[in-house]
Amino acid sequence: MVETKSVYFDFDKAALRDEGVSEIEDVAKALKADPNAVVELQGFADARGAERYNYNLTRERVDAVARYLVSRHGIDLRRIHTVGMGKVALAAGEKANNEVYAKARRVDIKLLSPQS
């Protein structure tokens, strides 16, 4: 693994926020620089809501990031692996609050490059 970046989302949304676009731009540059690199997108939702709904929302979030990489930068879809992880459970002793929820609503972008 080369690096991991995170893109955050608003509550109940799968639309990319302006702040997240710069993270995706960095990943796109790295993918263009290394034709053997691939990216894994893992989507997460906060602990509220139904399991099925949150799973579908996380799929929509990873799809939004993948679409951006393909449509804006021409990254081959075969180089993008996506998985919706569903909701993030609170850690033991962690209190639910808006900050904790905001950090959970994300897509982790893992840039992977084969050993040379």
DSSP file with accessible surface (Angstrom, degrees, kcal/mol):
  #  RESIDUE AA STRUCTURE BP1 BP2  ACC     N-H-->O    O-->H-N    N-H-->O    O-->H-N    TCO  KAPPA ALPHA  PHI   PSI    X-CA   Y-CA   Z-CA
    1    1 A M              0   0  137      0, 0.0   111,-0.2     0, 0.0     3,-0.1   0.000 360.0 360.0 360.0 135.0    0.0    0.0    0.0
    2    2 A V        -     0   0   85    109,-3.0     2,-0.3     1,-0.3   110,-0.2   0.892 360.0 -28.3 -90.3 -51.2    1.3    3.4   -0.9
    3    3 A E  E     -A  111   0A  71    108,-1.1   108,-2.7     2,-0.0     2,-0.4  -0.992  47.2-136.5-161.7 162.6   -1.1    5.7    0.9
    4    4 A T  E     +A  110   0A  65     -2,-0.3     2,-0.3   106,-0.2   106,-0.2  -0.994  20.3 178.7-128.1 134.0   -4.7    6.1    2.2
    5    5 A K  E     -A  109   0A  38    104,-2.4   104,-3.8    -2,-0.4     2,-0.4  -0.915  15.7-142.2-127.0 157.8   -6.8    9.1    1.9
    6    6 A S  E     -A  108   0A  32     -2,-0.3     2,-0.4   102,-0.2   102,-0.2  -0.964   5.0-160.6-125.7 141.0  -10.4    9.7    3.1
    7    7 A V  E     -A  107   0A   1    100,-2.4   100,-2.4    -2,-0.4     2,-0.3  -0.985  19.4-146.9-116.9 127.8  -13.2   11.6    1.5
    8    8 A Y  E     -A  106   0A  91     -2,-0.4     9,-0.5    98,-0.2     2,-0.3  -0.672   9.3-156.3-102.1 153.6  -16.1   12.7    3.8
    9    9 A F        -     0   0    0     96,-2.4    96,-0.2    93,-0.3     3,-0.1  -0.886  20.1-108.4-127.2 154.8  -19.8   13.0    3.1
   10   10 A D    >   -     0   0   83      5,-0.4     3,-1.8    -2,-0.3     5,-0.1  -0.366  58.8 -71.2 -74.3 160.7  -22.7   14.9    4.5
   11   11 A F  T 3  S-     0   0  110      1,-0.3    -1,-0.2    -2,-0.1     3,-0.1  -0.263 117.3  -2.6 -55.4 129.6  -25.4   13.1    6.5
   12   12 A D  T 3  S+     0   0   67      1,-0.2     2,-0.3    -3,-0.1    -1,-0.3   0.739 111.6 115.5  62.3  25.2  -27.6   10.8    4.2
   13   13 A K    <   -     0   0  113     -3,-1.8    -1,-0.2     1,-0.1    48,-0.1  -0.926  46.7-174.3-127.4 152.4  -25.7   12.0    1.1
   14   14 A A        +     0   0   21     -2,-0.3     2,-0.2    -3,-0.1    50,-0.1   0.270  53.3 116.9-121.4   5.9  -23.5   10.4   -1.5
   15   15 A A  S    S-     0   0   67      1,-0.1    -5,-0.4    -5,-0.1     2,-0.1  -0.547  71.8-110.3 -77.8 139.1  -22.6   13.6   -3.4
   16   16 A L        -     0   0   48     -2,-0.2     2,-0.3    -7,-0.1    -7,-0.1  -0.444  28.5-138.8 -67.4 138.7  -18.9   14.6   -3.4
   17   17 A R    >>  -     0   0   65     -9,-0.5     4,-1.2    -2,-0.1     3,-1.0  -0.675  21.9-113.8 -93.6 154.5  -18.0   17.7   -1.3
   18   18 A D  H >> S+     0   0  140      1,-0.3     4,-0.8    -2,-0.3     3,-0.5   0.871 115.6  58.1 -55.5 -38.8  -15.6   20.2   -2.6
   19   19 A E  H 3> S+     0   0  115      1,-0.2     4,-0.6     2,-0.2    -1,-0.3   0.823 105.2  50.9 -62.8 -31.8  -13.1   19.4    0.2
   20   20 A G  H <> S+     0   0    5     -3,-1.0     4,-1.8   -12,-0.2     3,-0.3   0.758  93.5  72.7 -78.6 -22.9  -13.0   15.7   -0.9
   21   21 A V  H <X S+     0   0   34     -4,-1.2     4,-2.7    -3,-0.5    -1,-0.2   0.895  92.0  55.7 -62.7 -38.0  -12.3   16.5   -4.6
   22   22 A S  H  X S+     0   0   63     -4,-0.8     4,-1.9     1,-0.2    -1,-0.2   0.886 106.1  52.0 -64.8 -34.6   -8.7   17.5   -3.9
   23   23 A E  H  X S+     0   0   59     -4,-0.6     4,-1.7    -3,-0.3    -1,-0.2   0.923 111.3  46.6 -64.2 -43.0   -8.0   14.2   -2.2
   24   24 A I  H  X S+     0   0    1     -4,-1.8     4,-2.7     1,-0.2    -2,-0.2   0.890 108.1  56.6 -67.8 -37.3   -9.4   12.4   -5.3
   25   25 A E  H  X S+     0   0   49     -4,-2.7     4,-2.2     1,-0.2    -1,-0.2   0.910 106.0  51.0 -59.4 -43.3   -7.3   14.6   -7.6
   26   26 A D  H  X S+     0   0   67     -4,-1.9     4,-1.9     1,-0.2    -1,-0.2   0.909 110.8  48.2 -60.4 -42.4   -4.1   13.5   -5.7
   27   27 A V  H  X S+     0   0    2     -4,-1.7     4,-2.6     2,-0.2    -2,-0.2   0.914 109.0  53.5 -66.3 -41.4   -5.1    9.9   -6.1
   28   28 A A  H  X S+     0   0    0     -4,-2.7     4,-2.3     1,-0.2    -2,-0.2   0.918 108.0  50.7 -60.3 -42.3   -5.8   10.4   -9.9
   29   29 A K  H  X S+     0   0  134     -4,-2.2     4,-2.0     1,-0.2    -1,-0.2   0.914 110.9  48.6 -61.0 -43.7   -2.4   11.9  -10.4
   30   30 A A  H  X S+     0   0   27     -4,-1.9     4,-1.5     2,-0.2    -2,-0.2   0.898 110.7  50.7 -64.6 -39.4   -0.7    9.0   -8.6
   31   31 A L  H  < S+     0   0    0     -4,-2.6     6,-0.3     1,-0.2    -2,-0.2   0.889 111.1  48.4 -66.2 -38.3   -2.7    6.5  -10.7
   32   32 A K  H  < S+     0   0  123     -4,-2.3    -1,-0.2     1,-0.2    -2,-0.2   0.861 110.5  52.0 -68.7 -34.2   -1.7    8.2  -13.9
   33   33 A A  H  < S+     0   0   85     -4,-2.0    -1,-0.2     1,-0.2    -2,-0.2   0.784 116.2  40.1 -73.3 -27.9    2.0    8.3  -12.8
   34   34 A D    ><  -     0   0   46     -4,-1.5     3,-1.8    -5,-0.1    -1,-0.2  -0.874  64.6-170.1-126.3  99.3    2.0    4.5  -12.1
   35   35 A P  T 3  S+     0   0   97      0, 0.0    -1,-0.1     0, 0.0    -4,-0.1   0.662  88.4  55.5 -65.6 -12.3    0.1    2.4  -14.7
   36   36 A N  T 3  S+     0   0  114     78,-0.1     2,-0.1     2,-0.1    -5,-0.1   0.543  86.3 103.3 -93.7  -9.8    0.4   -0.7  -12.4
   37   37 A A    <   -     0   0    2     -3,-1.8     2,-0.3    -6,-0.3    76,-0.2  -0.407  50.3-169.5 -73.7 150.3   -1.2    1.0   -9.4
   38   38 A V  E     -B  112   0A  41     74,-2.8    74,-3.2    -2,-0.1     2,-0.4  -0.872  11.9-135.4-130.5 167.8   -4.8    0.2   -8.4
   39   39 A V  E     -Bc 111  80A   0     40,-2.8    42,-2.9    -2,-0.3     2,-0.5  -0.974   5.0-155.5-130.6 139.8   -7.1    1.8   -5.9
   40   40 A E  E     -Bc 110  81A  59     70,-2.4    70,-3.0    -2,-0.4     2,-0.5  -0.977  10.2-160.0-113.1 127.6   -9.4    0.3   -3.4
   41   41 A L  E     -Bc 109  82A   0     40,-3.4    42,-2.1    -2,-0.5     2,-0.5  -0.935   6.7-173.3-109.9 122.1  -12.4    2.3   -2.2
   42   42 A Q  E     -Bc 108  83A  31     66,-2.5    66,-2.9    -2,-0.5     2,-0.3  -0.972  11.0-154.4-117.3 120.1  -14.1    1.4    1.0
   43   43 A G  E     -Bc 107  84A   0     40,-2.5    42,-2.8    -2,-0.5    43,-0.4  -0.741  12.5-175.9 -99.1 143.0  -17.3    3.2    1.9
   44   44 A F  E     -B  106   0A  25     62,-3.0    62,-0.7    -2,-0.3     2,-0.3  -0.944  10.6-161.5-134.3 154.7  -18.7    3.7    5.4
   45   45 A A  E     - c   0  87A   1     41,-1.8    43,-2.7    -2,-0.3    60,-0.1  -0.860  33.5 -96.2-126.2 163.4  -21.8    5.2    7.0
   46   46 A D        -     0   0    5     -2,-0.3    -1,-0.1    41,-0.2    43,-0.1  -0.198  44.4 -96.1 -75.5 175.8  -22.3    6.4   10.6
   47   47 A A  S    S+     0   0   29     40,-0.1     2,-0.2    41,-0.1    -1,-0.1   0.520  94.3  94.7 -75.2  -5.3  -23.9    4.2   13.2
   48   48 A R        +     0   0   81      2,-0.0    -2,-0.0    53,-0.0     2,-0.0  -0.531  68.9  28.4 -85.8 154.9  -27.4    5.6   12.8
   49   49 A G  S    S-     0   0   49     -2,-0.2     2,-0.1     4,-0.1    38,-0.1  -0.088  95.0 -39.6  91.9 172.3  -30.1    4.0   10.5
   50   50 A A     >  -     0   0   63      1,-0.1     4,-2.5     4,-0.0     5,-0.2  -0.385  48.9-123.1 -75.0 148.8  -30.9    0.6    9.2
   51   51 A E  H  > S+     0   0  128      1,-0.2     4,-2.4     2,-0.2     5,-0.2   0.924 110.0  46.2 -56.0 -52.2  -28.2   -1.9    8.1
   52   52 A R  H  > S+     0   0  200      2,-0.2     4,-2.4     1,-0.2    -1,-0.2   0.920 112.9  49.6 -62.3 -44.4  -29.5   -2.3    4.5
   53   53 A Y  H  > S+     0   0  111      1,-0.2     4,-2.4     2,-0.2    -1,-0.2   0.942 113.0  46.6 -59.9 -47.1  -30.0    1.4    4.0
   54   54 A N  H  X S+     0   0    6     -4,-2.5     4,-2.5     2,-0.2    32,-0.3   0.873 109.7  53.8 -66.2 -36.2  -26.5    2.2    5.2
   55   55 A Y  H  X S+     0   0  105     -4,-2.4     4,-1.9    -5,-0.2    31,-0.3   0.949 110.9  46.2 -61.7 -46.6  -25.0   -0.5    3.1
   56   56 A N  H  X S+     0   0   80     -4,-2.4     4,-2.2     1,-0.2    -2,-0.2   0.894 111.2  52.8 -63.0 -39.5  -26.7    0.9    0.0
   57   57 A L  H  X S+     0   0    7     -4,-2.4     4,-2.1     1,-0.2    -1,-0.2   0.913 107.6  51.0 -62.9 -41.1  -25.6    4.4    0.9
   58   58 A T  H  X S+     0   0    0     -4,-2.5     4,-2.2     1,-0.2    -1,-0.2   0.881 108.3  52.5 -66.6 -33.6  -22.0    3.3    1.3
   59   59 A R  H  X S+     0   0   64     -4,-1.9     4,-2.3     2,-0.2    -1,-0.2   0.915 108.7  50.4 -64.6 -42.5  -22.2    1.6   -2.2
   60   60 A E  H  X S+     0   0  105     -4,-2.2     4,-2.0     1,-0.2    -2,-0.2   0.888 109.4  52.1 -62.7 -37.2  -23.4    5.0   -3.6
   61   61 A R  H  X S+     0   0    1     -4,-2.1     4,-1.7     2,-0.2    -2,-0.2   0.933 111.1  44.4 -67.2 -45.7  -20.5    6.8   -2.0
   62   62 A V  H  X S+     0   0    0     -4,-2.2     4,-2.6     1,-0.2    -1,-0.2   0.895 112.2  54.3 -67.1 -34.6  -17.8    4.5   -3.4
   63   63 A D  H  X S+     0   0   56     -4,-2.3     4,-3.0    -5,-0.2    -1,-0.2   0.883 104.8  54.3 -64.5 -36.6  -19.6    4.7   -6.8
   64   64 A A  H  X S+     0   0    9     -4,-2.0     4,-1.8     2,-0.2    -1,-0.2   0.921 111.1  44.7 -63.5 -42.2  -19.5    8.5   -6.7
   65   65 A V  H  X S+     0   0    0     -4,-1.7     4,-2.2     2,-0.2    -2,-0.2   0.933 114.3  49.0 -67.5 -44.0  -15.7    8.4   -6.1
   66   66 A A  H  X S+     0   0    7     -4,-2.6     4,-2.4     1,-0.2     5,-0.2   0.929 109.6  52.1 -61.8 -44.2  -15.2    5.8   -8.8
   67   67 A R  H  X S+     0   0  152     -4,-3.0     4,-3.3     1,-0.2     5,-0.4   0.898 108.2  52.0 -59.1 -41.0  -17.3    7.7  -11.3
   68   68 A Y  H  X>S+     0   0   23     -4,-1.8     4,-2.2    -5,-0.2     5,-0.6   0.937 110.1  47.7 -61.7 -46.2  -15.2   10.8  -10.7
   69   69 A L  H  X5S+     0   0    0     -4,-2.2     6,-1.9     3,-0.2     4,-0.9   0.904 119.1  40.3 -62.7 -39.2  -12.0    9.0  -11.3
   70   70 A V  H  X5S+     0   0   54     -4,-2.4     4,-1.4     4,-0.2    -2,-0.2   0.951 122.0  37.6 -75.9 -49.7  -13.3    7.4  -14.5
   71   71 A S  H  <5S+     0   0   95     -4,-3.3    -3,-0.2    -5,-0.2    -2,-0.2   0.885 125.9  34.4 -76.3 -37.1  -15.2   10.4  -16.0
   72   72 A R  H  <5S+     0   0  166     -4,-2.2    -1,-0.2    -5,-0.4    -3,-0.2   0.774 134.5  21.7 -87.2 -28.7  -12.8   13.2  -15.0
   73   73 A H  H  <<S-     0   0   34     -4,-0.9    -3,-0.2    -5,-0.6    -2,-0.2   0.428  94.0-122.0-124.0  -1.9   -9.5   11.5  -15.3
   74   74 A G     <  +     0   0   63     -4,-1.4     2,-0.2     1,-0.2    -4,-0.2   0.743  46.3 169.8  68.1  23.3  -10.1    8.5  -17.6
   75   75 A I        -     0   0    5     -6,-1.9    -1,-0.2    -9,-0.1     2,-0.2  -0.519  42.3-109.0 -69.5 131.7   -8.9    6.0  -15.0
   76   76 A D    >   -     0   0   66     -2,-0.2     3,-2.3     1,-0.2     4,-0.2  -0.442  18.6-134.3 -64.1 129.5   -9.7    2.5  -16.3
   77   77 A L  G >  S+     0   0  112      1,-0.3     3,-1.9    -2,-0.2    -1,-0.2   0.792 102.6  68.6 -57.8 -27.6  -12.5    1.0  -14.2
   78   78 A R  G 3  S+     0   0  193      1,-0.3    -1,-0.3     3,-0.0    -2,-0.1   0.702  94.4  57.5 -66.5 -16.0  -10.5   -2.3  -13.9
   79   79 A R  G <  S+     0   0   45     -3,-2.3   -40,-2.8   -41,-0.1     2,-0.5   0.414  95.3  78.3 -92.3   1.0   -8.0   -0.4  -11.7
   80   80 A I  E <   -c   39   0A  13     -3,-1.9     2,-0.5   -42,-0.2   -40,-0.2  -0.953  58.8-171.7-117.6 120.8  -10.7    0.6   -9.2
   81   81 A H  E     -c   40   0A  95    -42,-2.9   -40,-3.4    -2,-0.5     2,-0.4  -0.950  11.6-167.6-112.8 126.8  -12.0   -1.9   -6.6
   82   82 A T  E     +c   41   0A  47     -2,-0.5     2,-0.3   -42,-0.2   -40,-0.2  -0.894  13.2 172.2-120.7 146.2  -15.0   -0.9   -4.6
   83   83 A V  E     -c   42   0A  51    -42,-2.1   -40,-2.5    -2,-0.4     2,-0.6  -0.963  24.6-141.7-151.0 131.6  -16.7   -2.2   -1.5
   84   84 A G  E     -c   43   0A   6     -2,-0.3   -40,-0.1   -42,-0.2   -25,-0.1  -0.849  15.2-173.0 -89.7 124.2  -19.5   -0.8    0.7
   85   85 A M  E     -     0   0A  89    -42,-2.8   -41,-0.2    -2,-0.6    -1,-0.1   0.536  26.7-139.9 -96.6 -10.0  -18.7   -1.6    4.3
   86   86 A G  E     -     0   0A   5    -43,-0.4   -41,-1.8   -32,-0.3    -1,-0.3  -0.440  52.7  -9.4  81.4-157.4  -22.0   -0.4    5.8
   87   87 A K  E     -c   45   0A  59    -43,-0.2     2,-0.5   -36,-0.1   -41,-0.2  -0.468  63.1-124.1 -85.5 150.6  -22.1    1.4    9.1
   88   88 A V        -     0   0   46    -43,-2.7     2,-0.2    -2,-0.2   -41,-0.1  -0.784  25.6-136.5 -89.9 122.7  -19.3    2.0   11.5
   89   89 A A        -     0   0   82     -2,-0.5     2,-0.1     1,-0.1   -42,-0.0  -0.500  27.8-101.6 -76.8 148.1  -20.0    0.7   15.0
   90   90 A L        -     0   0   65     -2,-0.2     3,-0.1     1,-0.1    -1,-0.1  -0.455  40.1-112.3 -66.6 140.7  -19.0    3.0   17.9
   91   91 A A    >   -     0   0   59      1,-0.2     3,-2.6    -2,-0.1    -1,-0.1  -0.349  50.1 -74.0 -69.0 157.4  -15.8    1.9   19.6
   92   92 A A  T 3  S+     0   0  108      1,-0.3    -1,-0.2    -2,-0.0     3,-0.1  -0.289 121.7   6.2 -55.7 125.7  -16.0    0.6   23.1
   93   93 A G  T 3  S+     0   0   80      1,-0.3     2,-0.3    -3,-0.1    -1,-0.3   0.400  95.5 137.6  81.6  -3.5  -16.7    3.5   25.5
   94   94 A E    <   -     0   0   87     -3,-2.6     2,-0.4     1,-0.0    -1,-0.3  -0.587  48.8-135.7 -79.2 135.4  -17.0    6.0   22.6
   95   95 A K        -     0   0  164     -2,-0.3     2,-0.4    -3,-0.1     5,-0.2  -0.749  18.8-118.2 -91.5 136.0  -19.8    8.5   22.9
   96   96 A A        +     0   0   49     -2,-0.4     2,-0.3     4,-0.1    -1,-0.0  -0.573  52.2 143.1 -72.8 126.5  -22.0    9.2   19.9
   97   97 A N     >  -     0   0   73     -2,-0.4     4,-2.4     1,-0.0     5,-0.2  -0.948  64.0 -90.8-153.6 173.9  -21.8   12.8   18.8
   98   98 A N  H  > S+     0   0  131     -2,-0.3     4,-2.5     1,-0.2     5,-0.2   0.854 122.4  52.5 -60.9 -36.2  -21.8   14.8   15.6
   99   99 A E  H  > S+     0   0  125      2,-0.2     4,-2.0     1,-0.2    -1,-0.2   0.929 110.3  47.3 -66.6 -43.2  -18.0   14.7   15.3
  100  100 A V  H  > S+     0   0   27      1,-0.2     4,-1.2     2,-0.2    -2,-0.2   0.929 114.0  48.0 -63.1 -44.6  -17.9   10.9   15.6
  101  101 A Y  H  X S+     0   0   39     -4,-2.4     4,-1.4     1,-0.2     3,-0.4   0.915 109.5  53.0 -62.5 -42.2  -20.7   10.6   13.1
  102  102 A A  H  < S+     0   0   36     -4,-2.5   -93,-0.3     1,-0.2     3,-0.2   0.889 107.9  50.5 -63.3 -38.4  -19.0   13.0   10.6
  103  103 A K  H  < S+     0   0  119     -4,-2.0    -1,-0.2     1,-0.2    -2,-0.2   0.764 107.7  54.9 -70.4 -25.2  -15.8   11.0   10.7
  104  104 A A  H  < S+     0   0    9     -4,-1.2     2,-1.6    -3,-0.4    -1,-0.2   0.803  88.0  81.4 -77.4 -28.7  -17.6    7.8   10.0
  105  105 A R  S  < S+     0   0   29     -4,-1.4   -96,-2.4    -3,-0.2     2,-0.3  -0.581  78.1 105.4 -82.0  88.8  -19.3    9.1    6.9
  106  106 A R  E     -AB   8  44A  47     -2,-1.6   -62,-3.0   -62,-0.7     2,-0.4  -0.955  65.5-125.9-155.6 168.2  -16.5    8.5    4.4
  107  107 A V  E     -AB   7  43A   0   -100,-2.4  -100,-2.4    -2,-0.3     2,-0.5  -0.999  26.5-147.0-121.3 123.5  -14.8    6.6    1.6
  108  108 A D  E     -AB   6  42A  18    -66,-2.9   -66,-2.5    -2,-0.4     2,-0.6  -0.817  10.1-155.0 -87.8 129.3  -11.3    5.4    2.4
  109  109 A I  E     -AB   5  41A   2   -104,-3.8  -104,-2.4    -2,-0.5     2,-0.6  -0.929   8.2-168.3-109.1 113.5   -9.2    5.5   -0.8
  110  110 A K  E     -AB   4  40A  51    -70,-3.0   -70,-2.4    -2,-0.6     2,-0.6  -0.913   8.4-153.7-108.2 114.5   -6.3    3.0   -0.6
  111  111 A L  E     -AB   3  39A   5   -108,-2.7  -109,-3.0    -2,-0.6  -108,-1.1  -0.765  16.5-169.3 -87.3 122.9   -3.7    3.4   -3.3
  112  112 A L  E     - B   0  38A  54    -74,-3.2   -74,-2.8    -2,-0.6    -2,-0.0  -0.944   9.2-178.6-119.5 136.2   -1.9    0.1   -4.0
  113  113 A S        -     0   0   39     -2,-0.4   -76,-0.1   -76,-0.2     3,-0.1  -0.998  29.6-114.4-134.6 134.9    1.2   -0.4   -6.1
  114  114 A P        -     0   0   77      0, 0.0     2,-0.1     0, 0.0   -78,-0.1  -0.303  41.5 -96.2 -65.1 150.9    2.9   -3.7   -6.8
  115  115 A Q              0   0  190      1,-0.1     0, 0.0     0, 0.0     0, 0.0  -0.403 360.0 360.0 -63.3 139.5    6.4   -4.2   -5.4
  116  116 A S              0   0  165     -2,-0.1    -1,-0.1    -3,-0.1    -3,-0.0  -0.557 360.0 360.0-101.1 360.0    9.0   -3.3   -8.0
